[in-house]
Amino acid sequence: MELRHLRYFIAVAEELNFTRAAERLHMAQPPLSQQIQHLEAELGFQLFRRTKRTVVLTEAGQVFFEESQKIMQQVDRTIQLRRQTSRGELSQLTIGFVSFAADNNMVPAILQAFSTLAP
């Protein structure tokens, strides 16, 4: 299973309509339907009950939808953290000092200066 399969599934589950989900994903409806069928075959259970007029999640599909949303949120969070790290927005600063520096309020002044330079 690939992340794109989860994205496809989530779009269909949110829209409960293959045509609207395909438009949202900027793809044609037949390939989307095929991808969902492949996903169902890989999972070994049906995600949707389909008629000519309606699409509804099965009970298993509802559970899979909730868990898929959590997975995609975690993926998005991981990507965001990676971007922040690469821009230097997330890092660790380790400070060591002697008691003289603390007694003379040097540490707060240095931390304030650093904070101004590297928010």
N, CA, C and O atoms as a GROMACS GRO file, in nm:
protein
  476
    1MET      N    1   0.084  -0.117   0.000
    1MET     CA    2   0.000   0.000   0.000
    1MET      C    3   0.089   0.124   0.000
    1MET      O    4   0.191   0.129   0.069
    2GLU      N    5   0.050   0.221  -0.077
    2GLU     CA    6   0.124   0.346  -0.087
    2GLU      C    7   0.041   0.459  -0.027
    2GLU      O    8  -0.081   0.449  -0.015
    3LEU      N    9   0.110   0.566   0.009
    3LEU     CA   10   0.040   0.682   0.068
    3LEU      C   11  -0.066   0.738  -0.026
    3LEU      O   12  -0.170   0.785   0.018
    4ARG      N   13  -0.039   0.732  -0.156
    4ARG     CA   14  -0.138   0.785  -0.251
    4ARG      C   15  -0.269   0.708  -0.241
    4ARG      O   16  -0.376   0.765  -0.261
    5HIS      N   17  -0.261   0.577  -0.211
    5HIS     CA   18  -0.384   0.500  -0.195
    5HIS      C   19  -0.465   0.551  -0.077
    5HIS      O   20  -0.588   0.558  -0.083
    6LEU      N   21  -0.396   0.586   0.030
    6LEU     CA   22  -0.468   0.642   0.145
    6LEU      C   23  -0.529   0.777   0.110
    6LEU      O   24  -0.642   0.807   0.150
    7ARG      N   25  -0.456   0.859   0.034
    7ARG     CA   26  -0.511   0.989  -0.008
    7ARG      C   27  -0.635   0.970  -0.095
    7ARG      O   28  -0.735   1.039  -0.078
    8TYR      N   29  -0.628   0.875  -0.187
    8TYR     CA   30  -0.743   0.847  -0.272
    8TYR      C   31  -0.861   0.801  -0.187
    8TYR      O   32  -0.973   0.851  -0.202
    9PHE      N   33  -0.835   0.708  -0.098
    9PHE     CA   34  -0.942   0.655  -0.014
    9PHE      C   35  -1.004   0.766   0.070
    9PHE      O   36  -1.127   0.776   0.078
   10ILE      N   37  -0.922   0.848   0.132
   10ILE     CA   38  -0.973   0.956   0.217
   10ILE      C   39  -1.061   1.052   0.137
   10ILE      O   40  -1.166   1.094   0.184
   11ALA      N   41  -1.018   1.086   0.016
   11ALA     CA   42  -1.097   1.177  -0.068
   11ALA      C   43  -1.235   1.118  -0.098
   11ALA      O   44  -1.336   1.187  -0.089
   12VAL      N   45  -1.238   0.990  -0.134
   12VAL     CA   46  -1.366   0.926  -0.164
   12VAL      C   47  -1.451   0.917  -0.037
   12VAL      O   48  -1.572   0.941  -0.041
   13ALA      N   49  -1.389   0.883   0.075
   13ALA     CA   50  -1.462   0.871   0.200
   13ALA      C   51  -1.520   1.005   0.244
   13ALA      O   52  -1.631   1.011   0.298
   14GLU      N   53  -1.447   1.112   0.221
   14GLU     CA   54  -1.497   1.245   0.259
   14GLU      C   55  -1.606   1.294   0.165
   14GLU      O   56  -1.703   1.356   0.209
   15GLU      N   57  -1.591   1.266   0.037
   15GLU     CA   58  -1.689   1.311  -0.062
   15GLU      C   59  -1.810   1.218  -0.072
   15GLU      O   60  -1.921   1.260  -0.105
   16LEU      N   61  -1.785   1.090  -0.044
   16LEU     CA   62  -1.885   0.984  -0.068
   16LEU      C   63  -1.940   0.992  -0.210
   16LEU      O   64  -2.058   0.971  -0.236
   17ASN      N   65  -1.847   1.023  -0.301
   17ASN     CA   66  -1.881   1.035  -0.442
   17ASN      C   67  -1.750   1.024  -0.520
   17ASN      O   68  -1.658   1.103  -0.500
   18PHE      N   69  -1.743   0.925  -0.608
   18PHE     CA   70  -1.619   0.902  -0.683
   18PHE      C   71  -1.588   1.014  -0.781
   18PHE      O   72  -1.472   1.050  -0.799
   19THR      N   73  -1.690   1.070  -0.844
   19THR     CA   74  -1.669   1.176  -0.942
   19THR      C   75  -1.612   1.301  -0.874
   19THR      O   76  -1.514   1.358  -0.922
   20ARG      N   77  -1.674   1.344  -0.764
   20ARG     CA   78  -1.624   1.462  -0.692
   20ARG      C   79  -1.484   1.438  -0.634
   20ARG      O   80  -1.399   1.527  -0.637
   21ALA      N   81  -1.462   1.318  -0.583
   21ALA     CA   82  -1.329   1.285  -0.529
   21ALA      C   83  -1.225   1.290  -0.640
   21ALA      O   84  -1.114   1.341  -0.618
   22ALA      N   85  -1.257   1.238  -0.757
   22ALA     CA   86  -1.163   1.240  -0.870
   22ALA      C   87  -1.132   1.385  -0.910
   22ALA      O   88  -1.017   1.419  -0.938
   23GLU      N   89  -1.235   1.468  -0.914
   23GLU     CA   90  -1.212   1.610  -0.947
   23GLU      C   91  -1.122   1.675  -0.844
   23GLU      O   92  -1.029   1.748  -0.878
   24ARG      N   93  -1.147   1.647  -0.719
   24ARG     CA   94  -1.066   1.702  -0.609
   24ARG      C   95  -0.920   1.657  -0.620
   24ARG      O   96  -0.829   1.732  -0.588
   25LEU      N   97  -0.900   1.534  -0.665
   25LEU     CA   98  -0.766   1.478  -0.679
   25LEU      C   99  -0.702   1.510  -0.814
   25LEU      O  100  -0.588   1.471  -0.840
   26HIS      N  101  -0.777   1.580  -0.901
   26HIS     CA  102  -0.729   1.616  -1.034
   26HIS      C  103  -0.693   1.491  -1.115
   26HIS      O  104  -0.586   1.481  -1.174
   27MET      N  105  -0.787   1.397  -1.115
   27MET     CA  106  -0.768   1.276  -1.194
   27MET      C  107  -0.903   1.232  -1.249
   27MET      O  108  -1.007   1.282  -1.207
   28ALA      N  109  -0.901   1.138  -1.341
   28ALA     CA  110  -1.025   1.085  -1.397
   28ALA      C  111  -1.088   0.986  -1.299
   28ALA      O  112  -1.019   0.926  -1.217
   29GLN      N  113  -1.218   0.970  -1.309
   29GLN     CA  114  -1.291   0.883  -1.217
   29GLN      C  115  -1.260   0.735  -1.236
   29GLN      O  116  -1.244   0.665  -1.136
   30PRO      N  117  -1.252   0.684  -1.359
   30PRO     CA  118  -1.225   0.539  -1.372
   30PRO      C  119  -1.094   0.493  -1.306
   30PRO      O  120  -1.095   0.391  -1.238
   31PRO      N  121  -0.981   0.565  -1.325
   31PRO     CA  122  -0.860   0.520  -1.255
   31PRO      C  123  -0.873   0.527  -1.103
   31PRO      O  124  -0.816   0.443  -1.033
   32LEU      N  125  -0.947   0.625  -1.053
   32LEU     CA  126  -0.969   0.633  -0.908
   32LEU      C  127  -1.046   0.511  -0.860
   32LEU      O  128  -1.010   0.449  -0.760
   33SER      N  129  -1.151   0.476  -0.930
   33SER     CA  130  -1.229   0.358  -0.893
   33SER      C  131  -1.141   0.232  -0.895
   33SER      O  132  -1.152   0.147  -0.806
   34GLN      N  133  -1.056   0.221  -0.995
   34GLN     CA  134  -0.966   0.106  -1.004
   34GLN      C  135  -0.868   0.103  -0.887
   34GLN      O  136  -0.842  -0.004  -0.831
   35GLN      N  137  -0.816   0.217  -0.850
   35GLN     CA  138  -0.722   0.223  -0.738
   35GLN      C  139  -0.790   0.182  -0.608
   35GLN      O  140  -0.730   0.113  -0.525
   36ILE      N  141  -0.914   0.224  -0.588
   36ILE     CA  142  -0.988   0.186  -0.467
   36ILE      C  143  -1.015   0.035  -0.470
   36ILE      O  144  -1.006  -0.031  -0.366
   37GLN      N  145  -1.049  -0.019  -0.585
   37GLN     CA  146  -1.072  -0.163  -0.596
   37GLN      C  147  -0.944  -0.241  -0.566
   37GLN      O  148  -0.948  -0.344  -0.500
   38HIS      N  149  -0.831  -0.191  -0.614
   38HIS     CA  150  -0.701  -0.255  -0.585
   38HIS      C  151  -0.671  -0.249  -0.435
   38HIS      O  152  -0.621  -0.345  -0.377
   39LEU      N  153  -0.700  -0.135  -0.374
   39LEU     CA  154  -0.678  -0.120  -0.230
   39LEU      C  155  -0.765  -0.219  -0.153
   39LEU      O  156  -0.716  -0.285  -0.061
   40GLU      N  157  -0.892  -0.231  -0.191
   40GLU     CA  158  -0.981  -0.326  -0.125
   40GLU      C  159  -0.930  -0.468  -0.141
   40GLU      O  160  -0.935  -0.547  -0.047
   41ALA      N  161  -0.882  -0.501  -0.260
   41ALA     CA  162  -0.829  -0.636  -0.284
   41ALA      C  163  -0.705  -0.660  -0.197
   41ALA      O  164  -0.689  -0.768  -0.140
   42GLU      N  165  -0.620  -0.560  -0.187
   42GLU     CA  166  -0.499  -0.574  -0.106
   42GLU      C  167  -0.534  -0.590   0.042
   42GLU      O  168  -0.471  -0.669   0.113
   43LEU      N  169  -0.633  -0.514   0.088
   43LEU     CA  170  -0.673  -0.520   0.229
   43LEU      C  171  -0.752  -0.647   0.261
   43LEU      O  172  -0.745  -0.699   0.372
   44GLY      N  173  -0.826  -0.694   0.164
   44GLY     CA  174  -0.907  -0.814   0.186
   44GLY      C  175  -1.044  -0.785   0.242
   44GLY      O  176  -1.111  -0.876   0.292
   45PHE      N  177  -1.088  -0.660   0.236
   45PHE     CA  178  -1.224  -0.626   0.278
   45PHE      C  179  -1.273  -0.506   0.199
   45PHE      O  180  -1.195  -0.428   0.145
   46GLN      N  181  -1.406  -0.493   0.196
   46GLN     CA  182  -1.469  -0.386   0.120
   46GLN      C  183  -1.472  -0.259   0.204
   46GLN      O  184  -1.507  -0.262   0.322
   47LEU      N  185  -1.434  -0.148   0.143
   47LEU     CA  186  -1.433  -0.019   0.212
   47LEU      C  187  -1.564   0.057   0.192
   47LEU      O  188  -1.608   0.131   0.280
   48PHE      N  189  -1.627   0.037   0.077
   48PHE     CA  190  -1.750   0.111   0.042
   48PHE      C  191  -1.858   0.015  -0.004
   48PHE      O  192  -1.831  -0.091  -0.060
   49ARG      N  193  -1.982   0.055   0.022
   49ARG     CA  194  -2.098  -0.009  -0.041
   49ARG      C  195  -2.140   0.088  -0.151
   49ARG      O  196  -2.166   0.206  -0.126
   50ARG      N  197  -2.146   0.035  -0.273
   50ARG     CA  198  -2.175   0.120  -0.388
   50ARG      C  199  -2.306   0.078  -0.452
   50ARG      O  200  -2.335  -0.041  -0.466
   51THR      N  201  -2.383   0.178  -0.491
   51THR     CA  202  -2.496   0.157  -0.582
   51THR      C  203  -2.476   0.257  -0.695
   51THR      O  204  -2.378   0.332  -0.696
   52LYS      N  205  -2.566   0.258  -0.789
   52LYS     CA  206  -2.553   0.354  -0.899
   52LYS      C  207  -2.568   0.497  -0.849
   52LYS      O  208  -2.519   0.590  -0.913
   53ARG      N  209  -2.634   0.516  -0.735
   53ARG     CA  210  -2.661   0.651  -0.686
   53ARG      C  211  -2.588   0.687  -0.557
   53ARG      O  212  -2.571   0.805  -0.528
   54THR      N  213  -2.544   0.589  -0.481
   54THR     CA  214  -2.484   0.621  -0.351
   54THR      C  215  -2.354   0.546  -0.327
   54THR      O  216  -2.329   0.439  -0.383
   55VAL      N  217  -2.274   0.606  -0.244
   55VAL     CA  218  -2.151   0.544  -0.194
   55VAL      C  219  -2.150   0.568  -0.045
   55VAL      O  220  -2.159   0.682   0.000
   56VAL      N  221  -2.140   0.460   0.033
   56VAL     CA  222  -2.131   0.473   0.179
   56VAL      C  223  -2.017   0.384   0.229
   56VAL      O  224  -1.986   0.280   0.171
   57LEU      N  225  -1.958   0.428   0.338
   57LEU     CA  226  -1.852   0.349   0.399
   57LEU      C  227  -1.911   0.226   0.467
   57LEU      O  228  -2.018   0.233   0.528
   58THR      N  229  -1.843   0.115   0.455
   58THR     CA  230  -1.878  -0.002   0.534
   58THR      C  231  -1.829   0.024   0.677
   58THR      O  232  -1.760   0.123   0.702
   59GLU      N  233  -1.864  -0.063   0.768
   59GLU     CA  234  -1.815  -0.048   0.905
   59GLU      C  235  -1.662  -0.056   0.908
   59GLU      O  236  -1.596   0.024   0.975
   60ALA      N  237  -1.608  -0.151   0.835
   60ALA     CA  238  -1.463  -0.164   0.826
   60ALA      C  239  -1.403  -0.041   0.757
   60ALA      O  240  -1.295   0.005   0.794
   61GLY      N  241  -1.474   0.011   0.658
   61GLY     CA  242  -1.429   0.132   0.588
   61GLY      C  243  -1.425   0.252   0.680
   61GLY      O  244  -1.336   0.336   0.668
   62GLN      N  245  -1.522   0.262   0.770
   62GLN     CA  246  -1.525   0.374   0.865
   62GLN      C  247  -1.404   0.369   0.959
   62GLN      O  248  -1.341   0.471   0.984
   63VAL      N  249  -1.374   0.251   1.009
   63VAL     CA  250  -1.257   0.235   1.097
   63VAL      C  251  -1.129   0.265   1.019
   63VAL      O  252  -1.040   0.334   1.069
   64PHE      N  253  -1.120   0.214   0.896
   64PHE     CA  254  -1.002   0.238   0.813
   64PHE      C  255  -0.989   0.386   0.782
   64PHE      O  256  -0.877   0.438   0.776
   65PHE      N  257  -1.100   0.455   0.761
   65PHE     CA  258  -1.101   0.599   0.734
   65PHE      C  259  -1.044   0.676   0.852
   65PHE      O  260  -0.958   0.762   0.835
   66GLU      N  261  -1.090   0.645   0.972
   66GLU     CA  262  -1.042   0.715   1.091
   66GLU      C  263  -0.892   0.694   1.111
   66GLU      O  264  -0.819   0.788   1.142
   67GLU      N  265  -0.847   0.572   1.093
   67GLU     CA  266  -0.705   0.542   1.110
   67GLU      C  267  -0.621   0.602   0.997
   67GLU      O  268  -0.509   0.647   1.020
   68SER      N  269  -0.675   0.604   0.876
   68SER     CA  270  -0.604   0.663   0.763
   68SER      C  271  -0.584   0.813   0.782
   68SER      O  272  -0.479   0.867   0.747
   69GLN      N  273  -0.685   0.879   0.838
   69GLN     CA  274  -0.672   1.022   0.867
   69GLN      C  275  -0.559   1.046   0.967
   69GLN      O  276  -0.481   1.140   0.952
   70LYS      N  277  -0.550   0.962   1.068
   70LYS     CA  278  -0.443   0.976   1.168
   70LYS      C  279  -0.306   0.957   1.102
   70LYS      O  280  -0.212   1.032   1.130
   71ILE      N  281  -0.296   0.858   1.016
   71ILE     CA  282  -0.170   0.831   0.947
   71ILE      C  283  -0.130   0.951   0.863
   71ILE      O  284  -0.014   0.994   0.868
   72MET      N  285  -0.223   1.005   0.785
   72MET     CA  286  -0.191   1.118   0.698
   72MET      C  287  -0.158   1.243   0.778
   72MET      O  288  -0.074   1.322   0.737
   73GLN      N  289  -0.224   1.263   0.892
   73GLN     CA  290  -0.190   1.376   0.978
   73GLN      C  291  -0.047   1.362   1.029
   73GLN      O  292   0.027   1.460   1.036
   74GLN      N  293  -0.009   1.241   1.066
   74GLN     CA  294   0.127   1.218   1.115
   74GLN      C  295   0.228   1.238   1.003
   74GLN      O  296   0.335   1.294   1.026
   75VAL      N  297   0.197   1.193   0.884
   75VAL     CA  298   0.286   1.213   0.769
   75VAL      C  299   0.303   1.363   0.743
   75VAL      O  300   0.415   1.410   0.724
   76ASP      N  301   0.192   1.436   0.743
   76ASP     CA  302   0.199   1.581   0.721
   76ASP      C  303   0.281   1.650   0.830
   76ASP      O  304   0.360   1.741   0.801
   77ARG      N  305   0.263   1.607   0.954
   77ARG     CA  306   0.339   1.665   1.065
   77ARG      C  307   0.488   1.634   1.050
   77ARG      O  308   0.572   1.721   1.075
   78THR      N  309   0.520   1.514   1.010
   78THR     CA  310   0.660   1.475   0.989
   78THR      C  311   0.724   1.560   0.880
   78THR      O  312   0.837   1.606   0.894
   79ILE      N  313   0.653   1.580   0.771
   79ILE     CA  314   0.704   1.663   0.662
   79ILE      C  315   0.725   1.807   0.710
   79ILE      O  316   0.828   1.868   0.679
   80GLN      N  317   0.629   1.860   0.784
   80GLN     CA  318   0.641   1.997   0.836
   80GLN      C  319   0.762   2.010   0.929
   80GLN      O  320   0.837   2.106   0.919
   81LEU      N  321   0.780   1.914   1.018
   81LEU     CA  322   0.895   1.918   1.109
   81LEU      C  323   1.025   1.910   1.031
   81LEU      O  324   1.122   1.979   1.065
   82ARG      N  325   1.029   1.829   0.929
   82ARG     CA  326   1.149   1.817   0.845
   82ARG      C  327   1.180   1.950   0.778
   82ARG      O  328   1.296   1.990   0.772
   83ARG      N  329   1.079   2.017   0.727
   83ARG     CA  330   1.100   2.147   0.662
   83ARG      C  331   1.150   2.250   0.762
   83ARG      O  332   1.241   2.327   0.732
   84GLN      N  333   1.091   2.252   0.880
   84GLN     CA  334   1.135   2.346   0.983
   84GLN      C  335   1.279   2.319   1.023
   84GLN      O  336   1.358   2.411   1.043
   85THR      N  337   1.314   2.193   1.035
   85THR     CA  338   1.450   2.157   1.071
   85THR      C  339   1.548   2.199   0.962
   85THR      O  340   1.654   2.253   0.992
   86SER      N  341   1.514   2.176   0.837
   86SER     CA  342   1.604   2.212   0.728
   86SER      C  343   1.622   2.363   0.716
   86SER      O  344   1.725   2.409   0.667
   87ARG      N  345   1.523   2.440   0.761
   87ARG     CA  346   1.535   2.586   0.759
   87ARG      C  347   1.603   2.638   0.885
   87ARG      O  348   1.622   2.759   0.901
   88GLY      N  349   1.639   2.547   0.975
   88GLY     CA  350   1.705   2.589   1.098
   88GLY      C  351   1.610   2.641   1.204
   88GLY      O  352   1.652   2.704   1.300
   89GLU      N  353   1.480   2.616   1.186
   89GLU     CA  354   1.382   2.664   1.282
   89GLU      C  355   1.370   2.573   1.403
   89GLU      O  356   1.321   2.614   1.508
   90LEU      N  357   1.413   2.450   1.388
   90LEU     CA  358   1.411   2.355   1.498
   90LEU      C  359   1.552   2.306   1.521
   90LEU      O  360   1.615   2.249   1.431
   91SER      N  361   1.601   2.327   1.638
   91SER     CA  362   1.733   2.278   1.672
   91SER      C  363   1.745   2.277   1.823
   91SER      O  364   1.653   2.314   1.896
   92GLN      N  365   1.860   2.233   1.868
   92GLN     CA  366   1.882   2.223   2.011
   92GLN      C  367   2.002   2.308   2.047
   92GLN      O  368   2.105   2.305   1.979
   93LEU      N  369   1.989   2.384   2.153
   93LEU     CA  370   2.098   2.466   2.203
   93LEU      C  371   2.138   2.412   2.339
   93LEU      O  372   2.055   2.403   2.430
   94THR      N  373   2.264   2.376   2.353
   94THR     CA  374   2.316   2.325   2.480
   94THR      C  375   2.405   2.433   2.540
   94THR      O  376   2.495   2.485   2.474
   95ILE      N  377   2.380   2.465   2.666
   95ILE     CA  378   2.454   2.572   2.732
   95ILE      C  379   2.523   2.518   2.856
   95ILE      O  380   2.463   2.446   2.936
   96GLY      N  381   2.648   2.553   2.870
   96GLY     CA  382   2.723   2.522   2.991
   96GLY      C  383   2.780   2.653   3.044
   96GLY      O  384   2.827   2.736   2.967
   97PHE      N  385   2.777   2.671   3.173
   97PHE     CA  386   2.830   2.795   3.230
   97PHE      C  387   2.878   2.771   3.372
   97PHE      O  388   2.842   2.672   3.437
   98VAL      N  389   2.956   2.861   3.418
   98VAL     CA  390   3.006   2.854   3.556
   98VAL      C  391   2.919   2.944   3.642
   98VAL      O  392   2.849   3.030   3.591
   99SER      N  393   2.924   2.924   3.772
   99SER     CA  394   2.837   2.998   3.862
   99SER      C  395   2.860   3.149   3.853
   99SER      O  396   2.766   3.226   3.876
  100PHE      N  397   2.982   3.194   3.822
  100PHE     CA  398   3.010   3.336   3.808
  100PHE      C  399   2.919   3.401   3.705
  100PHE      O  400   2.869   3.511   3.726
  101ALA      N  401   2.896   3.331   3.592
  101ALA     CA  402   2.811   3.384   3.486
  101ALA      C  403   2.667   3.397   3.533
  101ALA      O  404   2.598   3.493   3.498
  102ALA      N  405   2.620   3.301   3.611
  102ALA     CA  406   2.484   3.306   3.662
  102ALA      C  407   2.469   3.415   3.767
  102ALA      O  408   2.367   3.484   3.771
  103ASP      N  409   2.571   3.431   3.850
  103ASP     CA  410   2.566   3.532   3.956
  103ASP      C  411   2.564   3.673   3.899
  103ASP      O  412   2.507   3.762   3.962
  104ASN      N  413   2.623   3.696   3.786
  104ASN     CA  414   2.632   3.830   3.728
  104ASN      C  415   2.529   3.854   3.618
  104ASN      O  416   2.544   3.947   3.539
  105ASN      N  417   2.426   3.772   3.612
  105ASN     CA  418   2.317   3.786   3.514
  105ASN      C  419   2.367   3.784   3.369
  105ASN      O  420   2.304   3.842   3.281
  106MET      N  421   2.477   3.718   3.346
  106MET     CA  422   2.530   3.709   3.210
  106MET      C  423   2.448   3.610   3.126
  106MET      O  424   2.424   3.635   3.007
  107VAL      N  425   2.405   3.501   3.186
  107VAL     CA  426   2.333   3.398   3.111
  107VAL      C  427   2.202   3.453   3.054
  107VAL      O  428   2.177   3.435   2.935
  108PRO      N  429   2.118   3.520   3.132
  108PRO     CA  430   1.995   3.576   3.073
  108PRO      C  431   2.023   3.673   2.959
  108PRO      O  432   1.951   3.674   2.859
  109ALA      N  433   2.126   3.755   2.973
  109ALA     CA  434   2.158   3.851   2.868
  109ALA      C  435   2.204   3.780   2.741
  109ALA      O  436   2.166   3.819   2.631
  110ILE      N  437   2.284   3.677   2.755
  110ILE     CA  438   2.331   3.600   2.640
  110ILE      C  439   2.214   3.528   2.573
  110ILE      O  440   2.204   3.527   2.450
  111LEU      N  441   2.125   3.468   2.652
  111LEU     CA  442   2.010   3.399   2.597
  111LEU      C  443   1.918   3.498   2.524
  111LEU      O  444   1.865   3.466   2.418
  112GLN      N  445   1.900   3.616   2.578
  112GLN     CA  446   1.816   3.717   2.513
  112GLN      C  447   1.877   3.758   2.380
  112GLN      O  448   1.805   3.770   2.281
  113ALA      N  449   2.009   3.779   2.376
  113ALA     CA  450   2.076   3.815   2.253
  113ALA      C  451   2.064   3.704   2.149
  113ALA      O  452   2.038   3.729   2.032
  114PHE      N  453   2.083   3.580   2.194
  114PHE     CA  454   2.070   3.467   2.103
  114PHE      C  455   1.928   3.456   2.049
  114PHE      O  456   1.907   3.432   1.930
  115SER      N  457   1.831   3.474   2.137
  115SER     CA  458   1.690   3.466   2.097
  115SER      C  459   1.656   3.572   1.992
  115SER      O  460   1.577   3.546   1.902
  116THR      N  461   1.715   3.689   2.003
  116THR     CA  462   1.693   3.795   1.907
  116THR      C  463   1.753   3.758   1.771
  116THR      O  464   1.693   3.783   1.666
  117LEU      N  465   1.873   3.700   1.774
  117LEU     CA  466   1.942   3.663   1.650
  117LEU      C  467   1.883   3.539   1.583
  117LEU      O  468   1.881   3.529   1.460
  118ALA      N  469   1.834   3.444   1.664
  118ALA     CA  470   1.783   3.317   1.610
  118ALA      C  471   1.651   3.282   1.677
  118ALA      O  472   1.644   3.195   1.764
  119PRO      N  473   1.546   3.353   1.635
  119PRO     CA  474   1.416   3.329   1.700
  119PRO      C  475   1.366   3.188   1.678
  119PRO      O  476   1.258   3.152   1.726
   0.00000   0.00000   0.00000
